[in-house]
Amino acid sequence: MYDVKLISDTAADGVRKTSFQTCDFVCSTQIDIETEGDIVRSVRYTGGCNGNTQGVAKLCEGRPVAEVIALLDGIDCNGRGTSCPDQLARALKKL
């Protein structure tokens, strides 16, 4: 119900680029993630509250995937059962 859907997954020179479609309960529609090993290199949201999603993305850069998941997993937006940060955690769990 709240799960993300993998759109694409490529890797080159040790950098993995994945894109996920978010669920219908959040304002963002897509999350693009770059990882190198277990480190989040970049996150880009399509849609959503621009300032908030940019802030979440910037705070994730350079952190281990497991740490980002622990920080964002389960964050709820106005009783929706998920949020843009939670959708990122769900996407990272699929890596």
OpenMM code with the backbone's topology and positions (N, CA, C; nanometers):
from openmm import Vec3, app, unit

residues = "MET TYR ASP VAL LYS LEU ILE SER ASP THR ALA ALA ASP GLY VAL ARG LYS THR SER PHE GLN THR CYS ASP PHE VAL CYS SER THR GLN ILE ASP ILE GLU THR GLU GLY ASP ILE VAL ARG SER VAL ARG TYR THR GLY GLY CYS ASN GLY ASN THR GLN GLY VAL ALA LYS LEU CYS GLU GLY ARG PRO VAL ALA GLU VAL ILE ALA LEU LEU ASP GLY ILE ASP CYS ASN GLY ARG GLY THR SER CYS PRO ASP GLN LEU ALA ARG ALA LEU LYS LYS LEU".split()
positions = [
    Vec3(0.0819, -0.1198, 0.0000),
    Vec3(0.0000, 0.0000, 0.0000),
    Vec3(0.0862, 0.1261, 0.0000),
    Vec3(0.1856, 0.1297, 0.0877),
    Vec3(0.2731, 0.2466, 0.0965),
    Vec3(0.4080, 0.2222, 0.0320),
    Vec3(0.4245, 0.1108, -0.0360),
    Vec3(0.5551, 0.0737, -0.0870),
    Vec3(0.5928, 0.1534, -0.2108),
    Vec3(0.7230, 0.1651, -0.2338),
    Vec3(0.7755, 0.2296, -0.3523),
    Vec3(0.7941, 0.1242, -0.4616),
    Vec3(0.8003, 0.1708, -0.5869),
    Vec3(0.8154, 0.0796, -0.7001),
    Vec3(0.9443, 0.1155, -0.7740),
    Vec3(1.0297, 0.0162, -0.7943),
    Vec3(1.1542, 0.0377, -0.8667),
    Vec3(1.1245, 0.0690, -1.0132),
    Vec3(1.1821, 0.1794, -1.0613),
    Vec3(1.1654, 0.2202, -1.2018),
    Vec3(1.2894, 0.1822, -1.2817),
    Vec3(1.4075, 0.2137, -1.2271),
    Vec3(1.5322, 0.1809, -1.2967),
    Vec3(1.6435, 0.1564, -1.1962),
    Vec3(1.7426, 0.0799, -1.2405),
    Vec3(1.8552, 0.0439, -1.1542),
    Vec3(1.9761, 0.0179, -1.2439),
    Vec3(2.0747, 0.1075, -1.2395),
    Vec3(2.1954, 0.0920, -1.3197),
    Vec3(2.3177, 0.1138, -1.2315),
    Vec3(2.4302, 0.0609, -1.2775),
    Vec3(2.5552, 0.0790, -1.2042),
    Vec3(2.6690, 0.0971, -1.3030),
    Vec3(2.7598, 0.1887, -1.2698),
    Vec3(2.8793, 0.2120, -1.3503),
    Vec3(2.9856, 0.2738, -1.2620),
    Vec3(3.1072, 0.2243, -1.2743),
    Vec3(3.2215, 0.2787, -1.1998),
    Vec3(3.1970, 0.2838, -1.0494),
    Vec3(3.1274, 0.1836, -0.9968),
    Vec3(3.1044, 0.1747, -0.8536),
    Vec3(2.9895, 0.2586, -0.8009),
    Vec3(2.9216, 0.3320, -0.8893),
    Vec3(2.8081, 0.4159, -0.8478),
    Vec3(2.6793, 0.3523, -0.8993),
    Vec3(2.5875, 0.3293, -0.8086),
    Vec3(2.4580, 0.2716, -0.8423),
    Vec3(2.3549, 0.3835, -0.8470),
    Vec3(2.2787, 0.3888, -0.9563),
    Vec3(2.1735, 0.4888, -0.9727),
    Vec3(2.0398, 0.4164, -0.9802),
    Vec3(1.9520, 0.4506, -0.8871),
    Vec3(1.8197, 0.3875, -0.8839),
    Vec3(1.7117, 0.4953, -0.8810),
    Vec3(1.5995, 0.4634, -0.9399),
    Vec3(1.4837, 0.5524, -0.9381),
    Vec3(1.3634, 0.4729, -0.8905),
    Vec3(1.2849, 0.5360, -0.8049),
    Vec3(1.1661, 0.4728, -0.7482),
    Vec3(1.0448, 0.5625, -0.7643),
    Vec3(0.9321, 0.5023, -0.7964),
    Vec3(0.8046, 0.5726, -0.7959),
    Vec3(0.7498, 0.5645, -0.6543),
    Vec3(0.7081, 0.6773, -0.5993),
    Vec3(0.6530, 0.6781, -0.4639),
    Vec3(0.5057, 0.6379, -0.4672),
    Vec3(0.4510, 0.6099, -0.3507),
    Vec3(0.3099, 0.5732, -0.3419),
    Vec3(0.2225, 0.6987, -0.3587),
    Vec3(0.0950, 0.6784, -0.3749),
    Vec3(0.0016, 0.7880, -0.4006),
    Vec3(-0.0311, 0.8737, -0.2780),
    Vec3(0.0192, 0.8364, -0.1606),
    Vec3(-0.0161, 0.9071, -0.0382),
    Vec3(0.0786, 1.0230, -0.0053),
    Vec3(0.1825, 1.0434, -0.0871),
    Vec3(0.2778, 1.1515, -0.0622),
    Vec3(0.2775, 1.2491, -0.1782),
    Vec3(0.3328, 1.3665, -0.1550),
    Vec3(0.3344, 1.4724, -0.2561),
    Vec3(0.4383, 1.4486, -0.3654),
    Vec3(0.5505, 1.3861, -0.3307),
    Vec3(0.6520, 1.3575, -0.4333),
    Vec3(0.6060, 1.2390, -0.5176),
    Vec3(0.6553, 1.2326, -0.6414),
    Vec3(0.6156, 1.1244, -0.7316),
    Vec3(0.7300, 1.0285, -0.7629),
    Vec3(0.8538, 1.0739, -0.7424),
    Vec3(0.9692, 0.9912, -0.7753),
    Vec3(1.0875, 1.0298, -0.6877),
    Vec3(1.1729, 0.9314, -0.6591),
    Vec3(1.2967, 0.9547, -0.5861),
    Vec3(1.4100, 0.8911, -0.6649),
    Vec3(1.5132, 0.9707, -0.6972),
    Vec3(1.6324, 0.9221, -0.7653),
    Vec3(1.7456, 0.9200, -0.6640),
    Vec3(1.8135, 0.8062, -0.6540),
    Vec3(1.9163, 0.7867, -0.5518),
    Vec3(2.0457, 0.7399, -0.6173),
    Vec3(2.1568, 0.7977, -0.5739),
    Vec3(2.2887, 0.7487, -0.6132),
    Vec3(2.3599, 0.7003, -0.4879),
    Vec3(2.4112, 0.5773, -0.4942),
    Vec3(2.4883, 0.5214, -0.3836),
    Vec3(2.6224, 0.4731, -0.4360),
    Vec3(2.7194, 0.4755, -0.3479),
    Vec3(2.8506, 0.4192, -0.3774),
    Vec3(2.8840, 0.3277, -0.2610),
    Vec3(2.8813, 0.1970, -0.2870),
    Vec3(2.8926, 0.1014, -0.1776),
    Vec3(2.7714, 0.1169, -0.0875),
    Vec3(2.7952, 0.1386, 0.0419),
    Vec3(2.6827, 0.1571, 0.1347),
    Vec3(2.6628, 0.3037, 0.1726),
    Vec3(2.7161, 0.3954, 0.0914),
    Vec3(2.7056, 0.5388, 0.1198),
    Vec3(2.6089, 0.6051, 0.0218),
    Vec3(2.5184, 0.6876, 0.0737),
    Vec3(2.4278, 0.7654, -0.0098),
    Vec3(2.5062, 0.8838, -0.0655),
    Vec3(2.5164, 0.8929, -0.1957),
    Vec3(2.5886, 1.0034, -0.2599),
    Vec3(2.4954, 1.1189, -0.2944),
    Vec3(2.3753, 1.0886, -0.3414),
    Vec3(2.2800, 1.1955, -0.3725),
    Vec3(2.1376, 1.1409, -0.3728),
    Vec3(2.0454, 1.2315, -0.3467),
    Vec3(1.9024, 1.2011, -0.3497),
    Vec3(1.8342, 1.3176, -0.4193),
    Vec3(1.7413, 1.2872, -0.5102),
    Vec3(1.6645, 1.3919, -0.5764),
    Vec3(1.5185, 1.3486, -0.5820),
    Vec3(1.4330, 1.4324, -0.5280),
    Vec3(1.2889, 1.4081, -0.5318),
    Vec3(1.2286, 1.4812, -0.6517),
    Vec3(1.1264, 1.4217, -0.7112),
    Vec3(1.0439, 1.4890, -0.8103),
    Vec3(0.9126, 1.5195, -0.7410),
    Vec3(0.8756, 1.6457, -0.7366),
    Vec3(0.7547, 1.6875, -0.6668),
    Vec3(0.7787, 1.6976, -0.5176),
    Vec3(0.6728, 1.7142, -0.4446),
    Vec3(0.6847, 1.7287, -0.2999),
    Vec3(0.7105, 1.8735, -0.2607),
    Vec3(0.7259, 1.8969, -0.1341),
    Vec3(0.7559, 2.0301, -0.0816),
    Vec3(0.9035, 2.0578, -0.1091),
    Vec3(0.9309, 2.1425, -0.2040),
    Vec3(1.0648, 2.1620, -0.2577),
    Vec3(1.1713, 2.1865, -0.1510),
    Vec3(1.1467, 2.2776, -0.0607),
    Vec3(1.2457, 2.3057, 0.0434),
    Vec3(1.2692, 2.1874, 0.1349),
    Vec3(1.1616, 2.1207, 0.1735),
    Vec3(1.1746, 2.0052, 0.2632),
    Vec3(1.2471, 1.8886, 0.1960),
    Vec3(1.2108, 1.8592, 0.0715),
    Vec3(1.2758, 1.7460, 0.0052),
    Vec3(1.4223, 1.7765, -0.0246),
    Vec3(1.4546, 1.9021, -0.0559),
    Vec3(1.5952, 1.9388, -0.0751),
    Vec3(1.6730, 1.9238, 0.0553),
    Vec3(1.6107, 1.9628, 0.1655),
    Vec3(1.6751, 1.9506, 0.2963),
    Vec3(1.6995, 1.8062, 0.3341),
    Vec3(1.5995, 1.7216, 0.3162),
    Vec3(1.6146, 1.5791, 0.3462),
    Vec3(1.7264, 1.5216, 0.2596),
    Vec3(1.7246, 1.5538, 0.1309),
    Vec3(1.8261, 1.5016, 0.0393),
    Vec3(1.9659, 1.5436, 0.0825),
    Vec3(1.9846, 1.6686, 0.1167),
    Vec3(2.1160, 1.7203, 0.1563),
    Vec3(2.1649, 1.6541, 0.2850),
    Vec3(2.0742, 1.6325, 0.3793),
    Vec3(2.1120, 1.5693, 0.5064),
    Vec3(2.1507, 1.4221, 0.4897),
    Vec3(2.1050, 1.3589, 0.3824),
    Vec3(2.1362, 1.2175, 0.3588),
    Vec3(2.2712, 1.1973, 0.2914),
    Vec3(2.3187, 1.2966, 0.2197),
    Vec3(2.4433, 1.2838, 0.1434),
    Vec3(2.5606, 1.2491, 0.2340),
    Vec3(2.6349, 1.1470, 0.1926),
    Vec3(2.7538, 1.1059, 0.2650),
    Vec3(2.7288, 1.0134, 0.3830),
    Vec3(2.6046, 0.9832, 0.4117),
    Vec3(2.5710, 0.8953, 0.5248),
    Vec3(2.5550, 0.7511, 0.4770),
    Vec3(2.5820, 0.6569, 0.5645),
    Vec3(2.5573, 0.5161, 0.5305),
    Vec3(2.4072, 0.4908, 0.5100),
    Vec3(2.3764, 0.4031, 0.4159),
    Vec3(2.2376, 0.3683, 0.3851),
    Vec3(2.1627, 0.3274, 0.5117),
    Vec3(2.2221, 0.2430, 0.5935),
    Vec3(2.1557, 0.1939, 0.7152),
    Vec3(2.1232, 0.3085, 0.8113),
    Vec3(2.2103, 0.4061, 0.8195),
    Vec3(2.1854, 0.5209, 0.9074),
    Vec3(2.0682, 0.6043, 0.8567),
    Vec3(2.0618, 0.6261, 0.7259),
    Vec3(1.9507, 0.7030, 0.6679),
    Vec3(1.8192, 0.6298, 0.6905),
    Vec3(1.8191, 0.4994, 0.6706),
    Vec3(1.6977, 0.4203, 0.6945),
    Vec3(1.6539, 0.4361, 0.8404),
    Vec3(1.7475, 0.4229, 0.9334),
    Vec3(1.7148, 0.4338, 1.0763),
    Vec3(1.6582, 0.5708, 1.1113),
    Vec3(1.7076, 0.6748, 1.0465),
    Vec3(1.6609, 0.8107, 1.0753),
    Vec3(1.5225, 0.8404, 1.0178),
    Vec3(1.4929, 0.7871, 0.9004),
    Vec3(1.3723, 0.8277, 0.8276),
    Vec3(1.2569, 0.7280, 0.8305),
    Vec3(1.2867, 0.6024, 0.8613),
    Vec3(1.1848, 0.4975, 0.8592),
    Vec3(1.0701, 0.5291, 0.9550),
    Vec3(0.9483, 0.5245, 0.9023),
    Vec3(0.8297, 0.5412, 0.9854),
    Vec3(0.7831, 0.6842, 1.0064),
    Vec3(0.8526, 0.7830, 0.9500),
    Vec3(0.8062, 0.9220, 0.9638),
    Vec3(0.6721, 0.9343, 0.8918),
    Vec3(0.5758, 0.9920, 0.9605),
    Vec3(0.4389, 1.0042, 0.9097),
    Vec3(0.4082, 1.1502, 0.8775),
    Vec3(0.3362, 1.1747, 0.7701),
    Vec3(0.2950, 1.3092, 0.7310),
    Vec3(0.1433, 1.3217, 0.7462),
    Vec3(0.1017, 1.3933, 0.8473),
    Vec3(-0.0407, 1.4233, 0.8678),
    Vec3(-0.1319, 1.3012, 0.8688),
    Vec3(-0.0881, 1.1918, 0.9302),
    Vec3(-0.1716, 1.0731, 0.9423),
    Vec3(-0.1857, 0.9919, 0.8154),
    Vec3(-0.0989, 1.0136, 0.7191),
    Vec3(-0.1072, 0.9412, 0.5917),
    Vec3(-0.0497, 0.7997, 0.5992),
    Vec3(0.0252, 0.7713, 0.7042),
    Vec3(0.0879, 0.6400, 0.7165),
    Vec3(0.2258, 0.6334, 0.6543),
    Vec3(0.2683, 0.7382, 0.5899),
    Vec3(0.3995, 0.7479, 0.5278),
    Vec3(0.4302, 0.8954, 0.5043),
    Vec3(0.5436, 0.9231, 0.4434),
    Vec3(0.5864, 1.0599, 0.4132),
    Vec3(0.6938, 1.0527, 0.3058),
    Vec3(0.7359, 1.1664, 0.2543),
    Vec3(0.8454, 1.1664, 0.1568),
    Vec3(0.9737, 1.1087, 0.2178),
    Vec3(1.0118, 1.1450, 0.3428),
    Vec3(1.1290, 1.0816, 0.4026),
    Vec3(1.1103, 0.9306, 0.4229),
    Vec3(0.9935, 0.8876, 0.4661),
    Vec3(0.9667, 0.7446, 0.4836),
    Vec3(0.9752, 0.6718, 0.3507),
    Vec3(0.9294, 0.7338, 0.2431),
    Vec3(0.9388, 0.6719, 0.1107),
    Vec3(1.0852, 0.6517, 0.0713),
    Vec3(1.1729, 0.7459, 0.1077),
    Vec3(1.3150, 0.7304, 0.0826),
    Vec3(1.3695, 0.6107, 0.1617),
    Vec3(1.3316, 0.5986, 0.2859),
    Vec3(1.3758, 0.4840, 0.3678),
    Vec3(1.3285, 0.3531, 0.3044),
    Vec3(1.2057, 0.3500, 0.2588),
    Vec3(1.1525, 0.2296, 0.1934),
    Vec3(1.2298, 0.1964, 0.0665),
    Vec3(1.2660, 0.2992, -0.0096),
    Vec3(1.3447, 0.2780, -0.1313),
    Vec3(1.4825, 0.2231, -0.0971),
    Vec3(1.5472, 0.2815, 0.0030),
    Vec3(1.6810, 0.2361, 0.0418),
    Vec3(1.6804, 0.0930, 0.0921),
    Vec3(1.5715, 0.0516, 0.1559),
    Vec3(1.5614, -0.0881, 0.2014),
    Vec3(1.5615, -0.1854, 0.0850),
    Vec3(1.5196, -0.1408, -0.0332),
    Vec3(1.5133, -0.2276, -0.1494),
    Vec3(1.6476, -0.2411, -0.2205),
    Vec3(1.7438, -0.1601, -0.1818),
    Vec3(1.8758, -0.1675, -0.2480),
    Vec3(1.9503, -0.2919, -0.2050),
] * unit.nanometer
topology = app.Topology()
chain = topology.addChain("A")
for resn in residues:
    res = topology.addResidue(resn, chain)
    for name in ("N", "CA", "C"):
        topology.addAtom(name, app.Element.getBySymbol(name[0]), res)
